[in-house]
């Protein structure tokens, strides 16, 4: 009758391994909303202005702020878009900005050494 115990232990080991491996598999769930590098600067500026006027925390991208540099519309828009999106509970509709933004996965952190994205 030793065989059923070995089978049960083997089955438990397989199930446990499957659960652990499954729990450690990275997901591709979006964690940031960033501006598209292909978007025209005037469209990015409109999106940036909208985000900063409607709930994004844009203080860090103001002159002297930790996210002011690099001083580009693309970088400032990305920071503002992400802040706006997160302040709107990551609603998929809140990361569009007339087609100038898109959510990205966790493997593409847009942070810089001086400007960590939340």
CORLINZI-V331004 format. One record per pair of residues at least 4 apart in sequence whose C-alpha atoms are under 7 Angstrom apart, sorted by the first residue. I is the first residue (numbers start at 1). J is the second residue. D is the distance in whole Angstrom. If there is no record, write none. Layout:
# CORLINZI-V331004
i: [I	I]
j: [J	J]
d: [D	D]
This chain:
# CORLINZI-V331004
i: [2	3	4	5	6	7	8	9	10	11	12	13	14	15	16	17	18	19	20	21	28	28	29	29	30	30	30	30	31	31	31	31	32	32	32	32	33	33	33	33	33	33	33	33	33	34	34	34	34	34	34	35	35	35	35	35	35	36	36	37	39	39	39	40	41	41	42	43	44	44	44	44	44	45	45	46	47	47	48	48	48	48	49	50	51	51	51	51	51	52	52	52	52	55	55	56	56	56	56	57	57	58	58	59	60	60	60	60	61	61	61	61	61	62	63	64	66	66	67	67	70	72	73	74	75	76	77	78	79	80	81	81	82	83	84	85	85	85	85	85	86	88	90	95	95	95	96	96	96	97	104	110	111	111	111	112]
j: [6	7	8	9	10	11	12	13	14	15	16	17	18	19	20	21	22	23	24	25	105	106	105	106	103	104	105	106	103	104	105	106	82	103	104	105	78	81	82	85	95	101	102	103	104	78	81	82	101	102	103	74	77	78	100	101	102	100	101	74	43	44	100	44	45	73	46	47	48	73	74	77	100	49	73	50	51	97	52	77	80	81	53	54	55	56	80	81	84	56	57	58	80	84	87	80	83	84	87	80	83	62	80	65	65	66	67	68	65	66	67	68	76	68	68	68	114	115	114	115	75	76	77	78	79	80	81	82	83	84	85	95	86	87	88	89	90	91	94	95	90	94	94	101	102	103	100	101	102	101	108	117	115	116	117	116]
d: [7	6	6	6	6	6	6	6	6	6	6	6	6	6	6	6	6	6	6	6	5	7	6	7	5	5	4	6	7	6	6	6	6	6	5	7	7	6	5	7	6	7	6	4	6	4	6	6	5	6	6	6	6	5	6	4	7	5	5	7	7	7	5	6	6	7	6	6	6	7	7	6	6	6	7	6	6	5	6	5	6	7	6	6	6	5	6	6	6	5	7	6	6	6	7	6	5	4	7	7	6	7	6	7	4	5	5	6	6	7	5	4	6	6	6	6	6	6	7	5	7	6	6	6	6	6	6	6	6	6	6	7	6	6	6	7	5	7	5	6	5	7	7	6	6	6	6	5	6	6	7	7	6	5	5	6]
